[in-house]
């Protein structure tokens, strides 16, 4: 896959609350608990912001906005890779793996995959990790890719994607490196 970009968005003030609302909405939409039309998503976003103790800002540059969150969800669902995977996309899969760490020690790897597709035989195929970052720095992007690589290793899925919901960028992650990235010498 080539990186995919949606249309630019207005200035958005990122926050942990905005990220929680975006993740929760994606989970609810994939579980068919919240319809994916803009009105339903905006109404549910406003409810989530209230439940999280945050005001619903009319200007997304001032804080979380149900209007901006609904728009971001809509653009994310229209991204070609998300639309293609959506019929079999399931949210929130817990993963756990024990790895030999040398000297007889074992390291536990745990996490929650934001969304995953499975093939006809139940084998994991595509992992998607939603990111709400407004303008992630290169080192942040590197950490996001490393997180998806861990999920690929734990699940043995064939493909991994980091979906930057705010910008609409999709970054494919392959086992061992990000697609197009030159692995660094250790």
Helices and strands as residue ranges (DSSP letters): H 16-30, H 38-51, H 66-78, H 80-85, G 86-88, E 89-102, E 105-118, E 124-131, H 138-155, E 159-164, E 169-174, E 177-178
